[in-house]
Amino acid sequence: MIRKTGAGRHYGEEFAERRLEAEAALLLVRKAFVIVIYHVWERGARRCVPQPRKKPKHADLVAALTEALIVIDKAGLEELRLLATA
């Protein structure tokens, strides 16, 4: 016997819809986390090295940190930047 919800839908259909909604919400939370982490790094980098520009770009910050002999993971930061701006 197949049970139906009040609207004539199967429980399986309802479950699949709820699962898709949960996956979309999880993706949104992950994206927000990446954005926050990137901007925390960006603010910290701005404090570590003074910039002549009011709003330095990612490449400016990386160059200034490298010039100041501060070790950074350039590839990892680039991935983070791409994820945050996607």
C-alpha positions, -999 to 999 in steps of 0.1 A, spaced: 0 0 0 14 34 -10 6 62 14 -2 96 2 0 130 18 -31 151 20 -25 168 -13 -25 135 -32 13 132 -34 33 102 -24 56 104 6 86 96 -16 79 127 -38 76 148 -7 108 135 7 127 140 -25 115 176 -27 125 183 9 159 167 3 165 190 -27 155 220 -5 179 209 22 208 204 -3 201 239 -17 202 254 18 234 236 26 250 249 -5 240 284 4 255 280 39 287 267 25 289 297 0 283 321 29 311 305 49 336 308 21 327 344 15 332 352 52 365 334 54 378 352 23 368 386 36 383 379 70 416 371 53 413 402 31 408 424 61 437 408 80 460 413 49 450 449 47 461 454 83 494 436 78 506 457 49 495 493 42 482 498 7 485 530 -14 451 522 -30 419 527 -9 405 494 -22 433 470 -32 426 441 -53 435 405 -45 466 406 -66 477 438 -48 473 422 -14 492 390 -24 520 411 -39 523 433 -8 523 403 15 550 386 -6 571 417 -7 568 420 31 581 384 33 548 371 48 544 335 37 510 328 21 494 299 2 489 317 -31 472 287 -48 448 281 -18 440 318 -16 433 320 -53 409 290 -50 392 307 -20 389 340 -40 374 322 -70 349 304 -47 340 336 -29 334 356 -61 317 329 -81 
